């Protein structure tokens, strides 16, 4: 197995050098590396590979990028030596990587790009992707209880506390003091929520309040809450004009990826056929 391929994949998959992997990780690395080696062999043995050239400047730039990941040249040399590489064999392996990338880019460049008509059709067929639901930035104070007596006390406490909540700051301080929820440390902040993210018992109040409004105490399966709506982000539908460039980019990326995969399958089949005949 090529040493550089193992080194590269080990860092990509596990953020560690190959020699630092455990047995399970090593087995996974070997399996993926064998498959990657097979793919690269098929790609580089293709007819198109004869026309691909990688310049010295591109090679040196990639080598410099790789070296920059290490604290010193000595650290890089030590890791290379550990897997049986040196500067010359590293450059050879990186050049191989760049040729593979250049070949795949060459294949992708022949893909027919999506048209405005294609993009508009996608926009019509995927309306949910361009609809932004209304969201609310919410806070709460939660008081839990274990029996009916504690429930009465919790309700009385929240009724009393509610009358002191004049703004966001006072709510945050009350949450820190009274709330039984871990969010108390963040002033009761629940974040920005859309429908379906709260307990069903809380949702009508949460999405019925105006910004700055505080709810009456509401019971949920975990206790009694007071809610505050800090801000409202209105729902909207992104127009085709706004979405056009992103749709085209998405569609073209998918087309390029599909073209590359189809081409690789053909190269694998060709190489397998050649091996069978041989």
N, C-alpha and C positions, 0 to 999 in steps of 0.2 A: 504494500500500500504506500503510495507517495507520501513522504514525510510532511511536506508542506500542506497537503490536503488535510491530513489528520490534525496538524497544528491549527490550521484555519478553522476547521469545523469544531474542534474542541473549544476554542475561544468563543465561537458563535453560539454554540449550544449550551456550554456550561460555564463560560467565563473563566476557564482554567486551562492550564497546559495539559497535554495528554497524560503525562506521567503523574498528574495529581488526581486522576479520575479513579473512582472505585470500579469494581468488576461490572456492575450493572451499567454504569455510564460508559464504560469502555466497550461493552457489547453493543450498546446503542450507537456509539460513535463508529465502530467498525462496520455495522450494517449500513449506516447512512453514507459512510465514506466509500464503500464498495459500489453502492448505487450511483453516487456522484462520479466516481471514476469511470463507470460504464457510460454514463451520459456524456462526460467530457470526451471520451474516446470516440464515441459515435459522432459528436459534433465536429471534432477536429479531423476526422477522417472523411468528412463530406467533401463534395466537389467544390462547394462554395468556400471552403477553407483556403483553397489555393489563392483566392483573390484578396484575402484579408491581411492587412499589414498593420503593425503596431509600431509607432515611432519611439525613438529613444527618449524623447522628452516625456511622453506619456508613461513609459516604464519607470523613469527616474522619479517622476512625480508620485507614482504609486508606492515605490520603495521608500520615498521620503515620508509619505503618510504613515506607512507601516512602522518605520523607525521612530516616528514621533510618539507612538504609543508607549514607548519604553523610556525609563528615566535616564538611561545612558546607552551609548553604543555597546558598552561592555555587557549590559543586561540583555540586550538583544542577541549578542553573540553567544552568551551563555545559554539562552533558551534555544537558539538554533542548534548549537552543539548537542544539546540534550536529546534532540530528535534526529540527529545525524545530518544536519544541514550546515552549509556555510554561505557566505555572501554570494558566491557564484551560483550555487544550486538554488538559492532563494530567488535570485534574479530570473533564473530559468523558469522556476515554478510560477512566479508572478507574471512573467510574459505569457505563459500558458493560460493563466486566468484571464488576462486581458484579451487574448485572442478569442477565447470562448465568449466573453462579453461582447466583443466586436462582431463576432459572427451572429449572435442572437440579435444584436441591434440591426445588423444588415438584413436579417430575415424580417424583423418587425417593420423596418422602413418600407417594405414593399406592400404593407397592409393598406387596403383601401380605407381612407378616413371616413368617419361618419359625417353625414351632411346635416344641414339645418333641418331638413325634413325628417331625418332619422331622429334627431334630438327632440323635435317637436312631438313626434310620435311617442317617444319614450316618456316625455313630460305628461302627455295625456294618459298613458297607460299606467303611470305610477303616481297618482295624485297625492297619496299619503306621504311620499318622500319630500313633497314640497309644501306641506302644510305644517306650520309650527303651532302647537297647541298653546293655549293660555297657560301661564305658570304664575305661581305666587311665591314670594319670598316670605317665609313664615318663621315665627317663634312660638314656643309654648312653655307653659309651666305645668308639670305633672305632679299630682299628689296621689300616691297609691294608698290602698286600704285593704284590710283583711276581713272586716266584718261590717255589719250595718252601723254599729256605733262609730267605728272609725270613718265610715263613709259620711256620716252626718258632720263629724268634726272637720273632715277634709273639705266638704262643701262650704261650711261656715268660714273656714280659713280662706278659701279661694274667693268667696264673696267679699270678704274684707279686703284681701289683697287687690282685687280687681279695681276697687275704688281709688287706689293709689297709683294706678298705671296711667300716667299722663302722656308719656312719650316712649320712644324706643329705649332710651337710657334707663328710665325707671323700670321698664319691663325686664331689661337684662339684669339689673341689680336684684329684682325680686326673684327672677329665675335662679340666680346664683344662690340666693338665700333659702328659697322654699322648694324648688323643684327636686323631685326624686329621680329625674332622668339624667343620664350622663351629659346630656347637652347643656345642663346647668352651667358647666364650666365655660361654655361659649355663649352665655347669656340666653340660653334656651333656643339657640338658632337651629332650625331644622333644614335650612338651605332653601334652594329654589325648587319647587315641586310642581308636578303636573297632576292632573286628576288620576286617581288610582294608586297613588303612593302613600296615602294616609289611611287610617282606619275608616271604614265606610261611615261610622257614626260622626266622624269629624269633618268629612268632606263638604257637606252642605254649608256649614258655617264657614269653613276655610275659603270656599270659592264663592261665598255670598257676601263677604265683607268688602268694604272699601279699604284702600290703603290707609294705614294708621289706626284702623278700627280694632277693638279687642272684643272677643266673644264672651258670652256668659259661660260658666262652667259646663263642660260637656263630658259625659261618661263614655269611656271606651272599654274594651276588654282588659286594659291594664290599669285603669284608674280614672281620675277626673283631670280634665285639662282646661286651661285657659289658652286660647289661641290669639296671636297678634299677626296681622298682615302688614309686613313692612313695605312691600312694594308689589305691584301688579305688572306683569309683562303680558300684554295683550296678544292673543293668537293672531296669526296672519298666514296668508298663502303667498309664497314666493312666486313672482311672475315668471313666465318663460324667458323674458328678456334678462331678468336677473339671474336665472338659473342656466342660461344657454351655455356659457363657457364651461361651467362645471360639468354639465351633462356631456358635452362633447369630449372633454378630457376623460371622463369616466368611461364613455363608450369606446374611445380610441385606445385607452389602456387595456380594456377587456379584449378588444380586437387584436391588439399587438400580442397580448399574452396567449390568446387562442392560436394565433398564427405560429408563434414560437413552439407551443406544445405540439401542434400538428406536425410541424417540420421535424421536431426531435423524434416523435414517434416514427416518422418515415425513415430517419437516419438509423434508429435502433433496429427497425425491421430490415433495412438494407444490410446492416452489419451482421445481423443474425443470419440472414440468408447467405451472405458471403462465407461466413464461418461454417455453415451447414454444407455448402457446396465444396468448400476446401477440405 
